[in-house]
Each structure stands twice: as C-alpha cells, then as structure tokens.
Amino acid sequence: MRDRDEGEAAVTDVPPFRLRAVLFDFDGTLTHPGALDFGAVKRAVGCPPDEFVLEWILALPEGEERAAATRTLEAFELAAADASTPNEGAEELVRWLRAEGLKVGVLTRNGRPAVERALRRFGDLSAADLDVVVTRDDDALAPKPAPDGVLYAAAIMRVAPQEVLVVGDFLLDMRAGRAAGAVTAYLANHGAVDGGEADGPDADDCDFVVGRLPDLRDVVRLGLPLPQGKLPNDLLAGFLDGLAGGDEAVVVPPAIGEDVAAIELRHAELLVAHGDPITLGGSRPGAAAVLVNTNDLAAAGADPRWLLATVLLPPETTPSQALSVLGELADAAGHAGVTLVGGHTELTDAVTRPVLSLAAFGTVSRDELKDKRSARPGDRVLLTKRLAMEGTALLADELGERLRALGMSPDELDACRALAHETSVSEEARIAGRFSGVHAMHDVTEGGLATALRELAAATGRGILVHRERIPVSAATRRVCDLLDADPLGLIASGSLLICCDPTAAPELRAALATADMPATDIGELTDEADAVVALEHGRPASWPAFVTDEAARLIADGAPRAPQRDPPGGGASPHRGERARR
C-alpha cells in the first residue's frame, strides 16, 4: 500500500497500470462521510456490533424478520440521503475524469432509491454523468467484498477490470477491487461514529491511500498515457530523489538538467567498461539489464561500481508503468551493489516494448584483470551450475499458458520462474578471480552455451574441445525444452560462467566453488587450433550447433519450429554473433 502525503505521487513502489475507468463507492466517498450511522442501524435491527449489518440481514431466514430489518435499513439510508452533502471536490473530480476520457461509475452496498435521492443533493452531478450505478438492488450480484460488482461494472463500461480504479472509504471497497484485479485507492476521510463499519484496510488490501478526493488526481495521472518525448521532470525528479546515495566516488550525481556524471577513481588502476541493451528481459527488464551488465564486468575480474541507463518506452506508456521499470532498475542496482549515476528516459514510437540499454563501469587492479587473451592451450574449461536457468525462467514467464497446456503444473512453472533469482555469476567470478591459475572467464548469455563457446574461442584465439556428455543441464530446462522443441545449448543461460584455468588449479577451484554451493563441471579444454569449437560425445566426433537466433527469442517471437542447425565451416564464430537477441 502506498501512503501519500499532500497529494504527492508515489515514486519507485508504484504498481504499473493503465486506467480507463474509475469506480467510486458512494456513502463517505462521493458524499461527505458520517451521514449514515451504522451503529444506530445495528442497534435498531438487533445486529451484533462486530458484524456487517447487510450480511447479517441477508443471513436472516426469509420472512417478516428479514423484511422488517430491510425496511429499517432502507429508512436509515433514505434519511441519511436527505442529510447528505457532496464530499469535498467530488463534483469537480468527476468532471475532470470525464474530460480526461475516463468512464465513471458507482458501486455501493446501498439501495438504489437512497443513491438517487442523495444525487439530488448534488448541484452539478447526476446519474446522467455516470456510466454505471451498481447497488445492492442488482439481485444477481453479491455485495462487496465480493468482486462481482466490480466485474459487472467493468463489463458495462467495456473496460478490463485491471483498467479500473476502485475508490472507497471502506475496507470492503478495497477487498472487492483487489479481488477483481482492479487498482485500488483508499480514501482515508471516513467519519463513522463508534460501532460503525468504516474499517481501514491493511497494507495488502489497497494500492494507494489518499486523504482527500482532490488528491486522487495524482493517482489517476499515474495511469494516463504520457506524451512522446522525455519523461516529465516532476516524475523523473521524484525517482531521482528516491535513489540510494552514499557512494563518495560520485562527485556529480544524477539530477534534472545535469548532463554528465563525474566519478573520482580512487586507488583504481583500471576502469572496465561494458554496454548491453536488453530487449528480451521478460517481465523484469530492469533486473535483467543490471544482471547482464554486472555479470560481464565480474567475468573480467572487475568490481561492478556504476551504471548509466538509457530507457526507451513505447507510446501510451503511463507514469506508473515508467516508474515501475525505473524502480525495478534502481532496486536491482541496489541489490547488485552498484550506483546508478545517470542516463536518459523517453517515450518513442521507435520501440514497441521497453528497451533498456546500460553502460556499466567497474574497477580492477591490473594483475587481477581477467583478459581472455591470456588463456593458454591446455587450460581446462569449467562451466558453473547448470544450463539454462535464465532461459528456463524466461520461457516459463513468457509462455506459461502454453506450457500449462502442454502438461506443466503450476508448481513446476513457479519453480522455473524462480530460477531467475539464480542468474548472477558475480559470486563465482569473485571466487575464481582469486586464483592465479584462472586466465579467462566468460558469461553464458544469449545463444546459450553453443554461442558462448564460440565467443570464448574467438576472444582467446584458441580452439575449444568440448565433451557434450559432460554438459550439465537442469531437469527443469530439459522439461521446458522438450515440451517446446528447443535445444538447451541454444537457450539464453545467464547464471552459468565459463572459466579457463590451469589444469593444476582446476581441482582446488572446483572445490572452492562447491563449498559455495556453485558446482563447476569440467566440460573440455583449450587447444592450439585457432578460433574453433570441436565436440566429442563419449569419445566420438559430434556436431556442435549454431544458432542464428536464441531459442528463447525464437519461441517468444512466433513459436516457429526449430530450424535445422549445423556446424559453421571450421567450427568458427556463430552467425548469431551479429544478431544479438537480447543485447
């Protein structure tokens, strides 16, 4: 739940949403709170003080007792309607919402006659200004907190439930909205007397809290499309204000109007730089962007320190959606221990989904730099963990419904998605970096191990002999790949690190990694043959596939069957190198 003071918009903890309709509670929300005394109603009908009066009445046996209690409730509602007044800013807010092109409706536990009578107390708001009014007299609908009324109103207004903002001053309003999948805003202006029913929600019951109806405009703006161009300064300033500071090396930090970052390099012999865009980051592109860039710095033996981010968002992106991407980016940077020092954010029709391009910087001493050109013939090639955790998580995220139809259980899919949290190689790179016998490291990313070994061969100028039967593939990856007709060797595989090390250092390094619960498998060795990958399987010559497109990218794009793969002439660099599915 986001509690906001003085109408200020939430920054990094905003749920991403797009609004097309607002659905108001009536008593205490559009009308001034306190007109209906629920405590008096309960005493009049004999309802216990700790029960909701409407549910208590509906639970009575059909007959005169229920009818009498219902008439008493209706009499109280009509009297309250006669005494009601519009809530502060209610009429102006509804006019503004309609001017913004939003549908507006009412969902109330009151009877329709009381709502119609209370609307006559408004000077500039009538039922004609509302697209739908749902009351308890709509017999087929269960009352709030059931989601029925929200879902019904959304259908009448021809919008998806998740495009509706449910606004109310009552716990049951929030629970109904949340159960329907709507965005929820709690109006903390209730004035019910003791024994009333205006309970406040818990943090899990609503997305926003506002103290006054006029403050709701800031919430609504978070769900309206932004114009193309730079992110508005007020939104960007709020995001920047929420960034973690404390890195004394950052002399000029990010700020509105500041075009550069200035960093003092203290006691660092080398600055290591890397840049990658992310276009295939699943539902968490910010986290994927930070992970990919810091992994590559770590694979060079560097300590990742700083990030510059260019974030391109498609047209119709809302402030909440933009802030969600930026907030995720900031959270991932904080988790990785790196500082976001600047960048650029804009909406453009050049992209159809968020594209994040990061430049990452780290520091390392000259003797701890892992330069791939230092690798030597005879070095063992170790692969950490199992293939292909990132690709498995990505496919479970993007193609979950298809995998369920093919037989995967919800628990299996959740286990696959959880692999996204195991895709950093920073810790194993740090451990391996302490060994003088480690000459080179390489992060396995898009194009999978098939592409990564060719990239490593090209960078080292050495050949690689790989034993296919030794390659560890997780059971979850095999299951997903079997169902989708994908090859694990061509599946994006961040979370696994290739390490080239002296044969004498390999046993001790593997033991150190195993102690850290990061097992490493010896899958081959470097050879004198320049820039070539040669595969064996149980001692016999075997093919080594090449992938023009990463398997995850292919499946997500169109689900086309896998094209036949072949070894490039001479086993050299994969044509995938120039395509870059994710980076």
N, C-alpha and C positions, 0 to 999 in steps of 0.2 A: 504494500500500500504506500502511495506517495502522498505525504502530508505537506501541503504547500502553504507558505505564509505570504500574506499580502498579494495574492494573485500571481506570484512568480511561477514560471513554468519549471517543471521537473527537468533535470539535465540528463544524467547518464543512466538513471534507472527507469526510464520511460518505456512502457510496453509499446512495441511498434503496432500502429493501427492506422486504418483509413476509415473516416466517418462519412456516412451518407444519411444518417438519421439520428435524432435524439428522442428518447422516450422518457418522459417525466412521470414520477409519482405525482399525486395531486395534493392531498392534505399535507401541509407542512413543507411542501416543495414549491409548487406554483402558488399556493395560498400561504398566508402568514401562519407560522406554527402555533399550536396551542388552542385552536378553536374547538377541537373535539377532545373532550375529557374522557380518555379511555378508562381511567379509574372509576369515574361515575357510571360509565356504561356497565362495567363489570359488576359493580355493586347492584345496579338496577336489575340485571338479568340473573344474578347469582353465580357468575363466573369466578372461579378461584383467581386470586391476583397474579399467580405465577403462570397462567395460561393465556394464550391468544384468544380473544373473545370470538372472532369469526370461526376459528376452528372448533372452539367449544360449542358454539351454537350448531354448527353443521354436524357435530357428533351426537347431538340430542336425537332421540327417536322421532321419526316423523309423526306429526300430530300437533295438538294445540300448544304444547310446551315450546316446541321449536318455533312455531308460527308466532307465538307471543313474544318470544325473545327476539325474533327477527324484526317484528314491528317496533319493539323498544329500540333496537339498534338503529333502525331507519329513522325513528323520530329524533334520536340524538344527532344523527348525521344531517338531517334537514335543518335542525336548529343551529348546528354548527355552520352549515352553509349560509344561513341567513346572517350569521355574525362574522363570516369570514371576510378577509380583505386580501387583495393580491400581495404576494410576497415581494420584497424589495427587488426591483429590476426585472420582475418576471415578464411583464408585457414587452419591455424593450428587448429582452433577451430573445423571446420568441420571434419578434420582428427581425432581429439581426440574423438569427438562424435561417429563417426563410429567405432573407436576402442573400445569404451565402449558398443558397441552393439545397439546403438540407430539409429532409422531411421531419415533421414534428408530430409526436403523439403523446397520449396519456395512458398510463396503465395504473389502475388503482384498485384497492380492495373495497372501495366504497360502492354503493349502489348508484345507478345512472341518474335517478332523479336528484340526488344530492349534488352530483357533479354539475348537472345542467343548471341547478339553482345557484350554485356558487359561481359559475361562469358569468351569471348575470350581474355579479358584483364587480366584475372587471370593466374598466372603462374602454379598453382597446383590445380585447381578446375575447373571441367567441369560439364556439365549436367549429365554425366555418374555417377558422385559422388552423385547425388541427387535422392532420391526415388520418388519424385513427384515435378513437377513445375506447379503451377496453376496461370494463368494470366487472364486478362480481356477478352482475346480471347476465353476463355471457356464460350460460349454464354449462356449456361443454368444456370450459377451461377451468383447470384447477387454479386456485388463487396463489399469489406469491406466498412462499418462496419457490413454488414450482415454476419451471421455465416456460410453461405453456403460454402464458400471456405475452411474454417477450417474443417467443417464436411466432405466435399468431400475428402480433403487430408488425413484426419484420416482414412476414409474408404479405400482409395487406399493403405495406409501404413499398414492397418489391425491392427489398434490400436484404443482404445476407445478415444473419444475426451478429457476426463479428464486426459488421459495419455500423452497429447501433451503439450509442452511448446511453446507458441506463442511469438516470439521475434520481436520487431519493434521499430522504432523511431517516431511513429506517433500515435496520439490519435485513429485513426480509426483501427489501428492494434490491440490495446488493447481492444477496444469495440467488435471487431469481435471475438477475443479469448474468452473474458468474456461471450459473448452471446452463444458461442458454448460449454461452460463449461470447457474450457481448462485453464491451468495455464498460466499466462501472465507475461512477463518481458519487461519493457520499457527501451530502450537504449537511454539515455539522451546525445547523442552526435551530435544532428542534427545541421546543419549549414545553414538552409534555410535563404535566404535574406528576407527583409520586403515584405509582400504580399504573402509569401509562405504558405504552408499548414502543417508545422511540429508542430502542436499544441501539447502541453504536456498534459498528462492525469490528471484527478482528482484522489483523493485517492481511490475512488470506482472503478476505471477503470482497475487497474492492481494490481498484487500481489507483484512484485519486481521492483526495479529501479537499473540499473547498469550504470556506466559512460563510460565503455569501453567493447568491446566484450570479451577480455580475462577474465574480471570479471565474465562472465556468467558461467564459470566452477563451481564456488562456488554455484550458484543457481542449476545447473544441479546435482551436487553431493547430494544436499538435496533430490533429487528424485530417487537416485540409491540405490539398496538394500545394507544394511550393512552386513558384515560377522557375523557369530555367535560369541558370546563372549561378553565381556564388551563393553559398549558404548565407542567409541573412546574418548580419553582425551580432544581433542580440542572441540568436541561438548559438552561434559559434562562441561568443563570449561566455555564455553560461557553461558550455562544455569545457572551454579552456580553464575557467575558474575552478572546475572540479578536478583538474588533473593533479596527480601527485607530484610534488616538487621534491626538493631536498638533495638533488644532485648538484654539488658545489662546482662541478666542472662546467655546468651550463651557465655561461656568462650572459648570454642574451636568450631568454626563454621565449616560447611561443606567445604571441599576443596579437590582438586585432591591429592591422596596419603594419605589423613587423614582418619584413620580407626575408629575413635571414635568421639563422640560429648561430650563435658563437659559442664554441666549446674550447675550453682550455685542456690541452693534452698534458697531463701531469705524469711524469715518470714513465711515459709510454714510448717505446722505441718505434713501434709500427702501428699505423692506423689501417685496419682491414675494413674494406667496403664491399657491400653486396646489394643488389637490387632485384626484386621479383614482383611482377604483378600477379594478382590472384583473380581468376575468372571461374574457377571450379572449386569453390570453397564450401559447397553445401549450404546448410542453413546458418553457418557461423563463419562468414568470410573474414571478419576481423581477426578472430582467433587463428584461422588458417594462415592469414598473411603474416602475423607475428611469428608463428611457428616455423614457417618455411624459411623466413629470412634469418631468424636466430639460429636455426639448425645449421644453415650453411656457414655462418660465422663460426659456430662451435666446431664444425668439421675442419676448419682451418686452424684450430687450436686457440682461437681468439675468445676473449671475454666480451659477449654482446653488451653494448652500452646504450646506443642511441638509435632512434628511428625518425625518419621523415616519411610522411604518408600523403599520397595523392589519392583522394577518394572521389570517384565518378559515380553519380547516381542517376538512374533513369528518370525521364519526365514522370510527373504525377507522384513522385516520392513525397511523403508527408514529413513534417518536422520530427514526429515521433519515430518514424522509420529511419530517418537520417541519424537522429541522436542514438538510436539503438545500435546502428552499425558503428558509430564513433565510440559509444560507450563500451561496446564489446572489444573494440580495438584497444582502448585505454586499459580495460580490465586485463586483457591478455598481455599487454606490455608490462603492467604492474606485476602480474604473475611470473613473467619471464625475467623480471628484474632489470628491464630496460626502460629508458626515458623517451617519451615522445616529445621531440623538440621542435616540430613544425610540420608544414605541409600545405595542402590545398584541397578544398572540398567544393564541388559544384554539381548541379543538375544539368544533364546534357542529353540530347537525343542521339548522341553517338553511341550510347550503351543501352541495353535492354534489361540489364540486371546490375547490381552493384559491382564495380571493379575497383579493387584496391591495389595500388602499386606502392610498394615500400622501398626505401633505401635504408639499409641497416649499416651501422658502424660499430666496430669493436676495436679493442686494443690487445696487443700481444707483444711479448719480448721477441727479439729476433731469433733466439735459439729455441723458442717454443713454437714458432710458426711451423705449421704442417704444410709444406709446399709439395704438391703432388709430383713435381719433377724430381724430388729426392727419392722416390720409390725405386727399388732395385730388383733385378731378376732374382728369383728365389724367395722373395717376400711371400709370406702366407697371406691369403685373402680371407678375412674373417667377416661374418655377417652377424650383426646383433639381433636378438629377439627373433620374431617370426614374420614372414610376409603374410598378407599385406594389410597392416592394420588400418592405415588411413583409407585405402580404397574400399575396404570392407565396411567401415563406418560410413563412408560417403554413399555407397550404394544402398545401405540399409536406410539412410536418411532420405535419399532422393527417390528410391524405387521401392520403398517399404510396402506399399499396397500390392505391387506386382509380386514381390517376394512372398507376401502372405498368401496370395492366390496360388503361388507355386508350392505352398506347403510349409513355409516357415512360421513358427509360432511367435506370438508377441514377445515372449521371454527371449527367444533366440534373436529377434530383431533388436531388442533392448541391449542384449549382450554385445551384438555387433556395433551398435551405436556407441556403446561405452568405450570401444577401442579408440575412439577419437581422443580420449584423455591420455593415451599411451604413445603419442606420436612425436614426442620430443626426443632428440638424441643428445641434448646438452649434457646430461649427466654421464653417459657412456663416453662421449667425446672428452669430457673433463678427466675421466679416469684414464682413458687411453693416452691422452696428451701428456701424462706424467711419465710415460715410458719412452726412454730414448730410442728404443728399438722400433717405435711406431713412426713410419715415414710419411704416410698419407692417409687421409680419411675422406669419405665421400657419402653424402646423404642420398638415400634412395628415394626418389620422388616420382614425378610423372613419367610414364612409360615403364615404370616398375624396374625390377632387377635387370631385365633384359637390356633396357636402355642404360641403366646406371653403370653396368659393367663396361659397356662400350664407351660411355663418357669417361670412366676411370682409365680405360686403356688409352684413349686419346690424350687425356691430360698428363698421364705419366710417360707416354711414349713407349709403353711396354705392352706385351701381349698378356692375355689372361687365360689360364687353363682352369675351367670350372667343371666341377663334378655335379651333375644335375641331381643325382640321387641324394646328395647331402643337403640340398637347399631346404631349410625348414619353412613350411607353410602351415599357418594355423588351421585348425579344424573349421573354424568359422569362415575363414577365407575360402577354403575348399568347398564348403557347403554353398556359399553365395555364388562362387564361380561356376560350380556345376549346374546350379539352377538357371543361371543367366547365360550360360555358354560363353564364359570368359576365361582367359588364361591368366592365372595368378602372376606369371612372370611379366605380364604387361600391365599390371594394375598398380596405380599410384601407391607408394609404400613408405611415406614418411613415418619415422619411428624405428626404422632399421638403418644401421650405419655400416658401411663397408670400411674396413680397417686393413691397411697394408703394413705388415710388421715383420721384422726379422724372425726367422724360424726359432731362434733361441729364446726370443721374448714371448712367443705366442702362448706357451703353456701358462706362464705366470699371469699374462694379461687376461687370458680366458678365466683363470681362477679368480682374479680380482673382479671381473665383470659378473661372474656367477655369484660371488659374495654379495654384490649389489643387486641381485635378482635381475640381471641383464645378461642372460646366457648368450654366448657367441659361438657360432659354428664355423669351423674351418671348411670353406667351400672350394678352395683352389689355391693357385699360386700365380705370381707374375713370371713371365717368360721373356726371353730375348727377342721374340718376334714382335716387331713394332706394331702398335695400334691394331690388335686383332683379338677376338674372343674365340676360343676353341672350346667346345664342350665334349665331355665324355659322360656316359651313363653306364655304371657298372663296368668301367674299363673299356667300353666300346665307343667309337665315334658317334656323336649325337648332334642333332641340329641345335642351333641357338637362335630363337626367334627375333624378329624385328617388328616394331610396331610404329606405323605411321601416326596413329592416334592412340593415346592412352585408353585402356579398356574401359575405365570408368567414364571418360569423356564420350566414347563411342556409344555406350549404353544409355547414358543420360540424354544424349543428343537425339537419338532416334531408335534405339533398341535394335539396330540392324544386326544380322548375324555376323559372326566374326569372319573377317576376310582371311583367306589363307596367308600365313606368314612364312617367310623364307629367310635364310641367311643371306645378308648382303654379300656381294663378291668380296672375298678375302676376309669376311667376318668383321669389317670395319665399322665406322660410326653409323648408327641407325639414322634413317631419314627422319625419324621423329625429332631429332635434334633441332631441326629448323621449324618445327610446328608448335612445340611448347603448349601442351593442352592447358596447363594451369598457370604457368609463369609468364 
